[in-house]
């Protein structure tokens, strides 16, 4: 899973990043609100750990911009401020949880895992793009009510891309999400399954929306 940490205290930032990497997360980092916001808008993250007092945009504006951009990534705010008004403002701006410094890293980890789990449980069952529909409960893909027969991996791959339109996923990120804990999966397996998926979507004209981003990976582009 991929986490973004935006914190201007470099010592704390390094400690958080080191801890989360030991726990198995892929971590991107920034000490600047503007740079961090660009990362959040251009990439898919499972959770964002965000300080409030930042150079550039502050944490409140950061979260508000994410939500206005229809990005629902769970956000855990970190701050030295412990006043009730600050907590209310943070949550009202769109943050999902709030942790006051100093904190125990075990609590940080528990909060992150809880937010990710809760976010995954509340995802909509049905994803719709034009006449293409994916139902995550029945695990069926249809076009104009005609069933497209997809394997588990093909469905998971399409769901990942379709839930995050415009976001480019590297092959390693897709392996982590679709193949999860399977070992020794080579990156060319992703290319093979993208080909399978495109072939199954081609009769309906939806293969063209799965784009190859040279040197980076794949994305679902709504055109």
C-alpha positions in Angstrom: 0.0 0.0 0.0 1.2 3.5 -0.8 1.2 6.4 1.7 2.0 10.1 1.3 3.5 11.9 4.3 3.6 15.7 4.2 5.4 17.1 7.2 7.8 20.1 7.4 9.7 18.8 10.4 12.4 16.9 8.6 13.5 14.8 11.6 9.9 13.7 12.3 9.3 13.1 8.6 12.3 10.8 8.3 11.2 8.9 11.4 7.7 8.4 10.1 8.9 7.4 6.7 11.4 4.9 8.1 8.7 3.4 10.5 6.1 3.0 7.7 8.6 1.4 5.3 9.5 -1.1 8.0 5.8 -1.9 8.3 5.7 -2.7 4.5 4.3 0.5 3.1 5.5 2.3 0.0 6.0 5.9 1.1 6.3 9.2 -0.8 7.2 12.3 1.2 7.3 16.1 1.1 8.1 18.9 3.4 6.1 21.5 1.4 2.3 21.9 1.1 2.4 22.9 -2.6 4.6 20.0 -3.6 2.7 17.5 -1.4 -0.6 18.7 -3.0 0.8 18.1 -6.5 1.8 14.6 -5.5 -1.7 13.9 -4.0 -3.5 15.2 -7.1 -1.2 13.3 -9.6 -0.9 9.9 -7.8 -3.1 7.3 -6.1 -2.5 6.8 -2.3 -4.2 4.6 0.2 -3.8 7.2 2.9 -2.3 10.6 3.4 -0.5 11.7 6.6 -0.7 15.4 6.7 0.7 18.1 9.0 -1.4 21.3 9.3 1.3 23.9 9.6 3.1 23.7 6.3 5.0 26.1 4.0 2.9 26.8 0.9 -0.7 25.7 1.3 -1.6 24.6 4.9 -3.2 21.3 5.8 -6.7 22.8 5.8 -6.5 24.1 2.3 -4.7 20.9 1.2 -7.6 18.7 2.2 -10.2 21.1 0.9 -8.6 21.1 -2.5 -8.5 17.3 -2.5 -12.2 17.0 -1.8 -13.1 19.7 -4.3 -11.1 17.6 -6.8 -13.3 14.5 -6.0 -10.3 12.7 -4.4 -11.6 10.7 -1.4 -8.2 9.3 -0.2 -8.4 9.1 3.6 -6.4 11.9 5.4 -4.9 11.7 8.9 -3.9 15.1 10.1 -0.9 15.6 12.4 -0.4 18.8 14.4 1.0 20.2 17.5 -2.2 22.2 17.9 -4.7 20.5 20.3 -7.4 23.1 20.6 -10.9 21.8 19.9 -11.5 24.5 17.3 -8.5 23.3 15.3 -9.7 19.7 15.4 -13.1 20.8 14.3 -11.7 22.9 11.5 -9.5 20.0 10.3 -12.3 17.5 10.2 -14.7 20.0 8.7 -12.2 20.7 5.9 -12.5 17.0 4.9 -9.9 15.2 7.0 -10.9 11.7 8.3 -8.9 11.6 11.5 -6.7 13.8 13.7 -3.6 12.9 15.8 -1.9 15.4 18.1 1.9 15.5 18.4 3.7 14.0 20.2 2.3 10.6 19.4 3.2 6.9 19.6 4.1 5.4 16.3 2.0 2.4 17.1 -1.1 4.6 17.4 -0.2 6.2 14.1 0.0 2.8 12.4 -3.3 1.7 14.0 -5.0 4.9 12.8 -3.7 4.5 9.3 -4.8 0.9 9.0 -8.2 1.8 10.4 -8.7 4.6 7.9 -7.7 2.4 5.0 -9.9 -0.5 6.1 -12.9 1.9 6.6 -12.3 3.5 3.3 -12.3 0.2 1.5 -15.5 -1.0 3.2 -17.4 2.2 2.1 -16.4 2.1 -1.6 -19.4 2.0 -3.8 -20.4 -1.5 -5.1 -21.0 -0.3 -8.7 -18.6 1.6 -10.9 -20.1 3.1 -14.1 -18.4 4.5 -17.1 -20.8 5.1 -20.1 -22.3 1.6 -20.7 -19.6 -0.2 -18.9 -20.6 -1.3 -15.3 -18.5 -3.1 -12.7 -20.2 -4.6 -9.6 -17.7 -5.2 -6.9 -20.1 -7.4 -4.9 -21.1 -9.7 -7.7 -17.8 -9.2 -9.4 -19.4 -8.9 -12.8 -18.6 -6.6 -15.6 -21.3 -5.7 -18.2 -21.8 -3.5 -21.2 -25.5 -2.7 -21.9 -26.3 -5.7 -19.7 -24.2 -8.1 -21.7 -21.8 -10.0 -19.4 -18.1 -9.7 -20.1 -16.4 -12.8 -18.8 -13.4 -11.7 -16.8 -11.0 -13.8 -14.6 -10.4 -12.7 -11.1 -7.2 -10.9 -11.9 -8.7 -9.3 -15.0 -11.6 -8.0 -12.9 -9.3 -6.7 -10.2 -7.1 -5.0 -12.7 -10.0 -3.3 -14.4 -11.5 -2.3 -11.1 -8.3 -0.7 -9.9 -7.9 1.4 -13.1 -11.6 2.3 -13.3 -11.8 3.4 -9.7 -8.9 5.8 -10.3 -9.4 7.4 -13.7 -6.4 9.5 -14.9 -4.1 8.0 -12.3 -1.0 6.2 -13.7 -0.1 3.0 -11.9 3.3 1.5 -12.3 3.6 -2.2 -12.9 4.8 -2.7 -9.4 1.8 -0.9 -7.9 -0.6 -3.0 -10.0 1.2 -6.2 -8.8 0.8 -5.0 -5.2 -2.9 -4.3 -5.6 -4.0 -7.1 -7.9 -1.6 -9.9 -7.0 -1.3 -8.9 -3.4 0.8 -11.4 -1.4 1.7 -13.7 -4.3 5.4 -14.1 -4.5 7.8 -13.8 -7.5 5.3 -12.1 -9.8 7.2 -10.5 -12.7 6.3 -7.1 -14.0 5.7 -8.5 -17.5 2.7 -10.4 -16.1 0.9 -7.0 -15.8 1.5 -6.4 -19.6 0.1 -9.8 -20.4 -3.1 -9.2 -18.3 -3.6 -5.7 -19.7 -3.5 -7.4 -23.2 -6.1 -10.0 -22.0 -8.3 -7.2 -20.7 -8.0 -5.1 -23.7 -8.9 -8.0 -26.0 -12.1 -8.7 -23.9 -13.1 -5.0 -23.9 -12.3 -4.5 -27.6 -15.6 -5.8 -29.0 -17.4 -3.1 -27.0 -14.9 -0.3 -27.9 -13.6 0.1 -24.3 -10.1 -1.2 -24.9 -8.9 2.2 -26.0 -9.5 3.7 -22.6 -6.8 1.6 -21.0 -3.7 3.7 -21.9 0.0 2.7 -21.8 2.0 5.6 -20.3 5.5 5.0 -21.7 8.1 4.4 -19.0 5.6 4.6 -16.2 2.7 2.1 -16.5 -1.0 2.1 -17.2 -4.0 4.3 -16.6 -7.7 4.4 -17.4 -8.3 7.6 -19.4 -11.9 8.7 -19.9 -11.1 10.8 -22.9 
